[in-house]
Structure formats: structure tokens, C-alpha cells
Amino acid sequence: MSNDFGSVESGVKTFTVLNSEMDGLVGWWKFDETNGTIAYDSSGNGNDGNLTNGPTWVSGKIGGALSFDGIDEYVDLGSSAILNPSEAVAITCWFLPNEISDYAYGIPIVTRYIAGTDFSRKSYFLKYSSLGKPEYYLYNGSSKVAFMSSSLVLTKNQFYFIAVTYSNTGGDMYINDAKVAELELGDLTSVMQSSVSTRIGGWGHNDWPEFNGLIDDVRIYDRALSAEEVQALYNMGQ
């Protein structure tokens, strides 16, 4: 492994780790606690998450992870504005779906969103669709929305790395180490600043199915990530 502090070669692979992985990091949940009802924020910003309805600690892709039952379990990160960047945002994580649901609204991975006609409660959500395709939506406080969808169809019981990144010049989606989609900005110039909670694995609606599977190493940035930075984060799970 090589980084700005030196180099270490492991086996036949050499990985690059960038110091910039911490730049703009506003939330980082490793899920390495192994017990308790709090998922601690390793970014230093204090956005600790409350485990809601009992997701369980398990082994993950990088250390520990959380397992969600697909019914009502999620992590509530609270409504801090720092997790709702307006000018640029990136979200990355590892996830393993236990099932590909045919639910019309899809299955949530990371959300800051409440359904309904009040667009002041819609900021962004990362999910996979009823067809098993990862999708990312961004809202600007009205019906205007930016959107991107992968043509890749997920396979259940398999770990994936996903990264979505946005700035006012555009955005990209990466699955594992490949770019799979580009953001259609439309009229979006900034992301809606909402007062709703950010959630991992949940919509927060009692009658909507939640994520069923494992989620690990979730990060939220208040800036866009480069392709090189995404590659470095992916390499950490190899």
C-alpha cells in the first residue's frame, strides 16, 4: 500500500491512498463498534447515528458492518445541516443486498428525504430500483430534480462499492471501480436544505420497505470526489 506518508507493498497489489480522503468529510460511519445502539461518526463532526429498531452488528467488507432486516431497521443520523451540503456532495459506502425487491419506490441506502408534496423535506436519496439498478436523486426545493441511474443490475448476496458525487458542474456514479452513470443536472443549481433526518438503510416511512442486507463504511463529503479518490476508497476494501 502506498500513500503520502510512505509505501508498503502487500502481495502482488499496490494501492494508492490519498490524504484527501479526509478533506471535506462531514460524516463517516465505519460500523466497527460490534455492540451497542450508537454508530459513531469517525469524521470528528459528532454526527453519531442511533440504531433504530435493532439492526445488528456483523462482520463486513472493512471490519464490521450493520445488518438490516428490510422491515423497519435503519440508522438515524439526525438532521444536522452539515450532512446536507448544498453546493457539492459525495456519498460512498459498501453494501450487500440480501434481496432485490420489486417495491415500486425502490430500496434505500442513504436518504435525506420524506415522501409527499412538501419539497422542502426532500434533499437527496441513494437507492436501488425495483429492477435492481442503483439510482441517485437530488432536489432543489421544487419539482426540479437531478437524477442518475446505473444500467448495472445488482446481484443479491454480493458486496458492492458505490460512490455518487455532485457539484454544480455535474456528477458521476461509480460501482466498484467503474463509472456507470453521469448526472443529468437539469435546472439544479443547489441541493435543498431540509430539516429532516439523514438515514442509512431507511426511508423513515412505516409502510415502506427498508434495506435488507449489509451496509459498511458510509461516508458523506461536502465536496465532489475525483475518479482517483473514488478508486482509492474502493481499493481500501480489496
C-alpha positions, 0 to 999 in steps of 0.5 A: 500500500502506498500513500503520502506518508510512505509505501508498503507493498502487500502481495502482488497489489499496490494501492494508492491512498490519498490524504484527501480522503479526509478533506471535506468529510462531514460524516463517516460511519465505519460500523466497527463498534460490534455492540451497542445502539450508537454508530459513531461518526469517525469524521470528528463532526459528532454526527453519531447515528442511533440504531433504530429498531435493532439492526445488528452488528456483523462482520463486513467488507472493512471490519464490521458492518450493520445488518438490516432486516428490510422491515423497519431497521435503519440508522438515524443520523439526525438532521444536522445541516452539515450532512446536507451540503448544498453546493457539492456532495459525495456519498460512498459506502459498501453494501450487500443486498440480501434481496432485490425487491420489486417495491415500486419506490425502490430500496434505500441506502442513504436518504435525506428525504420524506415522501409527499408534496412538501419539497422542502423535506426532500434533499437527496436519496441513494437507492436501488430500483425495483429492477435492481439498478442503483439510482441517485436523486437530488432536489432543489426545493421544487419539482426540479430534480437531478437524477442518475441511474446505473444500467448495472443490475445488482446481484443479491448476496454480493458486496458492492462499492458505490460512490455518487458525487455532485457539484454544480458542474455535474456528477458521476456514479461509480460501482466498484471501480467503474463509472456507470452513470453521469448526472443529468443536472437539469435546472439544479443549481443547489441541493435543498436544505431540509430539516429532516433526518439523514438515514442509512438503510431507511426511508423513515416511512412505516409502510415502506420497505427498508434495506435488507442486507449489509451496509459498511463504511458510509461516508458523506463529503461536502465536496465532489470526489475525483475518479482517483479518490473514488478508486482509492476508497474502493481499493481500501476494501480489496 
